[in-house]
Amino acid sequence: MAGRLHTDTLSGFTLTTRDFPDFYARILALRFPISVAEVLELRDLINHSADVYEEPADVPQNREFRESLESAIHSFGIENRQHGERLLRVLSMLRNMHFQHTIASRDAEQRLRQLQAENRTSRRLSLRNGVLALLTMLGTGLAWFSLEGAGWPLKLLPLAAAVLALGYFHALPLHDRELERLTRDLNDVLRKRVDSLNWRTLIHKLALLLGYKQIQGIDVFRREQTGPENSGSYLLH
């Protein structure tokens, strides 16, 4: 779903915690006017997601959060009670998604850092064992040549040590590539992490996008027309 946030086919989809970073970045990056199709797609996505959203229990922290958001919504000039309640539900949904996103992002970071540490430990062991196997090969090889009448076990030891050394040294580039992949994944997690929400901008953009607020001189969407009589931009409510 996350990848679809950058397409024109959002209708019928529901926001999830995984989608939250892309959705949040897209909303904050909106520069009005935008196309009619984009307005309708985003409205459909937001409204459908809010309809299926289950609000958490009414605990004191949630009540305080709702009261602070209600004050912020009213300060933006949204007096319609139905619009205010709807926007409050959307914001509550996004707050819960952000909370779950933060937990998932921290867990993913810890897991990737642990895998990086294990990778580095495994690489050090492979390098150490490879060096030991190489030294064993050299030592048993010298013993083979220096001792007269050496038996087959001594003659096989250099070969076995060589095979082991080759295996350990061959694993080093594999560890390096795996560490590069883990580093890319970690950077991606950190890049997408939303540490805090810009509530003021979020309320402003969502109120305009959902048609709950009008600002003189700002057109929410543009409509492309071929005829000169229908040219211009229009405000959607």
Summary of the structure (lengths in Angstrom):
residues: 237
radius of gyration: 30.5
end to end distance: 27.2
largest distance: 105.5
contacts: 634
relative contact order: 0.15
helix: 71%
strand: 3%
